[in-house]
């Protein structure tokens, strides 16, 4: 019940209240990795990033083979601006679970920020191998193609994506932008 309450409070954006309940949950189950992940989320949402990292470090001690704990570390350090630590945490998570598509997507975003497009493409391709319908990864891969001057590949990818999800706002917008870049104004207007 406490887990559900913390999750509900987090979903409502009430981080401080979630933190209070999560602290109580952690006192009942101090070595439960799921409780520690909730505690970390609540602390982070309440503005206590250091406390969130402490909870995640403890979760890593009690559950060293959980990739989701390492993703939490990566997400938190990324939010704090420590991209090197975030990349290391994501890579370690993938060493534990190579099919964790969300981590591959997270890692690819950081690699794209650094201009490492071939590595980002590799991660996104593997994310889509694991979850072929992963919309964010598909759109990010189209972005990599656009950034590396491969508009034809981006166009094919976006058209295939929109055949599956014709009402995707971000997909239609990405297609419109790509068509504008190619000077295809009438087609871009239809997409937009």
C-alpha positions in Angstrom: 0.0 0.0 0.0 2.9 2.4 0.8 4.5 1.7 -2.6 1.3 2.5 -4.3 0.9 5.7 -2.3 4.5 6.8 -3.2 3.9 6.1 -6.9 0.6 8.0 -6.9 2.1 11.0 -5.1 5.1 11.0 -7.6 2.6 10.8 -10.5 0.8 13.8 -9.1 4.1 15.8 -8.8 4.0 15.9 -5.0 7.6 14.9 -4.4 7.9 16.1 -0.8 4.8 14.2 0.3 6.1 11.2 -1.6 9.4 11.5 0.2 7.8 11.3 3.6 5.9 8.2 2.7 8.9 6.7 0.9 11.1 7.3 4.0 8.5 5.3 6.0 8.5 2.6 3.4 12.3 2.4 3.5 12.3 2.1 7.3 10.0 -0.9 7.0 12.0 -2.5 4.2 15.5 -1.0 4.4 17.1 -3.5 2.0 14.3 -3.8 -0.6 15.7 -2.5 -3.9 12.2 -1.5 -5.2 11.5 0.5 -2.0 14.9 2.2 -2.4 14.2 3.1 -6.0 11.0 4.7 -5.0 12.8 6.5 -2.2 15.4 7.8 -4.6 12.7 9.0 -7.0 10.9 10.8 -4.2 14.0 12.4 -2.8 15.0 13.6 -6.3 11.6 15.0 -6.9 11.8 16.8 -3.5 15.1 18.4 -4.5 17.4 16.1 -2.6 19.6 14.7 -5.4 22.4 13.7 -3.0 19.8 11.7 -0.9 18.6 10.1 -4.1 22.1 9.0 -5.0 22.6 7.6 -1.5 19.4 5.6 -1.8 20.5 4.3 -5.2 24.0 3.4 -3.9 22.3 1.4 -1.2 20.0 -0.3 -3.7 23.1 -1.2 -5.8 24.7 -2.8 -2.7 21.7 -4.9 -2.0 20.8 -5.7 -5.6 24.1 -5.5 -7.6 22.6 -7.3 -10.7 19.6 -5.0 -11.2 20.0 -3.0 -14.4 17.1 -0.7 -13.4 19.1 0.5 -10.3 22.0 1.4 -12.6 19.5 3.2 -14.9 18.3 5.2 -11.9 21.9 6.2 -11.1 22.4 7.2 -14.8 19.2 9.2 -14.9 20.0 11.0 -11.6 23.6 11.8 -12.5 22.5 12.9 -16.0 20.0 15.3 -14.4 22.8 16.7 -12.3 24.9 17.3 -15.4 27.5 14.5 -14.8 27.3 13.0 -18.3 30.4 10.8 -17.9 29.0 9.1 -14.8 25.6 8.7 -16.5 27.2 7.1 -19.5 29.2 4.7 -17.3 26.0 3.8 -15.3 24.1 3.1 -18.5 26.9 1.0 -20.0 27.1 -1.0 -16.8 23.3 -1.5 -16.9 23.6 -2.8 -20.4 26.3 -5.2 -19.3 23.7 -6.7 -17.0 20.8 -6.6 -19.4 21.7 -6.1 -23.0 18.0 -6.0 -24.1 17.1 -3.0 -21.9 15.9 -0.8 -24.7 15.1 2.2 -22.5 18.7 2.3 -21.3 20.0 2.1 -24.9 17.7 5.0 -25.8 19.0 7.0 -22.8 22.6 6.3 -23.7 22.0 7.2 -27.3 20.6 10.6 -26.3 23.8 11.4 -24.4 26.0 10.1 -27.3 24.1 12.4 -29.7 24.7 15.3 -27.3 28.4 14.6 -27.6 28.2 14.3 -31.4 29.0 10.5 -31.4 26.4 9.7 -34.0 27.7 6.3 -35.1 27.7 5.1 -31.5 24.2 6.6 -30.9 23.0 4.9 -34.1 24.3 1.6 -32.9 22.5 1.9 -29.5 19.2 2.9 -31.2 19.4 0.1 -33.6 19.9 -2.4 -30.8 17.0 -0.7 -28.9 14.8 -1.3 -31.9 16.0 -4.8 -32.2 14.8 -5.4 -28.7 11.5 -3.4 -29.0 10.7 -2.8 -32.7 7.8 -0.5 -31.9 9.8 1.8 -29.6 8.5 5.2 -30.9 11.1 7.4 -29.2 14.0 5.3 -30.4 12.6 5.3 -34.0 12.3 9.1 -34.0 15.8 9.5 -32.4 17.3 7.2 -35.1 15.6 9.3 -37.8 17.2 12.3 -36.1 20.6 10.6 -36.3 20.1 10.0 -40.0 19.2 13.7 -40.5 22.2 14.8 -38.5 24.6 12.6 -40.5 23.2 13.8 -43.9 21.2 10.7 -44.7 17.8 12.1 -45.4 16.7 9.2 -47.5 17.2 6.7 -44.7 15.4 9.1 -42.3 12.5 9.5 -44.7 12.1 5.7 -45.1 12.2 5.2 -41.4 9.7 8.0 -40.7 7.3 6.7 -43.4 7.4 3.2 -42.0 6.9 4.5 -38.5 3.9 6.6 -39.5 2.4 3.6 -41.3 2.2 2.0 -37.9 1.2 5.2 -36.0 -0.3 7.7 -38.4 -1.4 10.1 -35.7 2.0 10.5 -34.0 2.3 14.2 -33.6 6.1 14.1 -33.1 6.4 11.7 -36.1 4.4 13.9 -38.4 6.4 17.0 -37.2 9.7 15.2 -37.8 8.5 14.2 -41.3 7.4 17.8 -42.0 10.8 19.2 -40.9 12.6 16.6 -43.0 10.5 17.4 -46.1 11.1 21.1 -45.6 14.9 20.5 -45.5 14.5 18.7 -48.8 12.6 21.6 -50.3 9.4 19.6 -50.7 7.1 22.3 -49.5 3.8 20.8 -50.6 4.5 17.5 -49.0 5.8 19.2 -45.8 2.6 21.2 -45.6 0.5 18.0 -45.8 2.6 16.4 -43.0 2.5 19.6 -40.8 
